[in-house]
Structure formats: C-alpha cells, structure tokens
Amino acid sequence: NDYVICFEKTENTYSIYEFDNCSTEETPQTPKKRVDLSAEYPGIIICDVAFGNTNPPRLTFSPTGRPSQMGHVYLEPEEDVVDDNNCKGEYRFRLINVLITGMVKIGDSSDIDS
C-alpha cells in the first residue's frame, strides 16, 4: 500500500493515510496517524510546505519507499515569524528535504544558500 502524508499548514498538523489520497470534505478519511505540532511541539509551526501543486500539500510514498515527488517542509519557532510572507524571520528554522530517491535530509538555516 502507498502511504500519503498530508500537511495542513493553517492547522499546524500533518496526517498519514494508507491509501492514495488525503481527507477532504468531499471524501472524508480517517488517518492512520495525525500529529498536531501545536500540541506535540508547542511553539513550533509549519512555515512552508512544497510538494507540487496539491491542496493540501501531500507526498506519497510507494511500498518501495520512493516518494511521488521531491520537496521540502520548513519548521520554525512561532516567535521568529515576522509575518505570513516572511516565515524565516530569525533563521532558526529547520528544513526537511525529501529527495526523489526517498532519502530524507534534515538541515537548518546554514544549509540554505544566501
């Protein structure tokens, strides 16, 4: 089975589903796991998510571990957010990169070219 990770930036959550789609109003689904970053990691927010042009942003992993696409997630302390258009205000964010090979790389602001 495929596993789909769906990110809800406005709710500061991500959910994992064991099939081919995220839960929507039209097709509600029950996730295998749902993580509320506000509860699990108080003060940390999902600043940016980029996995194609899906709404909500999602990433599908096949049974072999390969992702459907490459992309990234930025996590940042809420106190560092300047405004909605400049999440990476103080540069204390963490970057999670998913490569097309399935490798996941975690870095910080020093891993970003100026």
N, C-alpha and C positions, 0 to 999 in steps of 0.2 A: 504493500500500500504506500501511496505517497503521503507525506506529511507536509502540511501547509502552515506557515507561521504568518499570522495577520497582525499588523500593527495599527493601533488606534491612537494616533498622536494626541488628539483632543482629550481622550480619556486616560492617557498615560498608561496604556495597557498593551499587552500582546497576548495572542491566543494561539494555541496549537491544535490543529484539526487533523484527523486521519482520513482524509479524502481529498477531493480536488478543488475545494472552494472555501471561502470564508463565510461566516454567518452574515446574512443581510436581512433587512426587513422582509424582502420577498421570499427568501429561503433561510429561515432561522435554523441554526445548527447548534449542537452542544459541543463545546471544545473538549478535547482530552485534558487540556490544562489551560488556565487563564492566569496571567500574572499582572497584578496591579502594582506598578512601580511605586506609586504614592504610598501604598501600604507596606510593601516589601522593603523598599529603599527610600524612606522619607527624604524629601528634598532633592531627589534626582528626577529629571524629566527626560522624555524623549524629545529631543530638539529637532532632529531631521531624520527622515527615512527615505531612501531612494532605491526602489526595486521596480523599475519600469513605470508604466503609467496606469497602475491599477488603483482602485479606490475601494476599500482601504489598501494601502501598500501591503504586498504579500510576497512571500518567497516559498516556492515548492521544492521539497527535496524528494527525489526518487528513491526507490528501495536501495539503489547502489550508493546513495549518499551525495549524488550530484545535484546541484541546485538548478532551478529553471533559468536563472539569470544571476549575474553578479550585481552587487550593490552594497549599500552601507547603512548603518544606523549611528547617529550621534546621541550620546547621553551626556547631560550636563547638570551641574548643581543649579537648582532653581534660582538661587540668589545671584548667579552670574548672568542671567538672561537680561539683556539690555532692552529688547523689545521683540515683537514677533518676527521682525525682519532681520534681526541680528542675534541669533541664539548663542553664537560662540563669542560672547562678550569678553570674558576674562581669560579665555583659552585654558580652562581647566577641564575641558570636555574629554570624553573617551570615545574613540572611534572603533566600531566593529565592522570590519570589511569581510564580505563573503566573496571569495573568488569563484570563477566558473568551474574550477576543479573540485569545489566543495570545501576547500581549505578556509578556515575562519582565522582572520588575523585581528588581534586587538592592539590598539595603539592609543596614543594621546596626542595632544596638540603639537608636540615636537615632531610627529610623523607627517605633518601637513606642510607642503611647500608654501612659503610666504609669497 
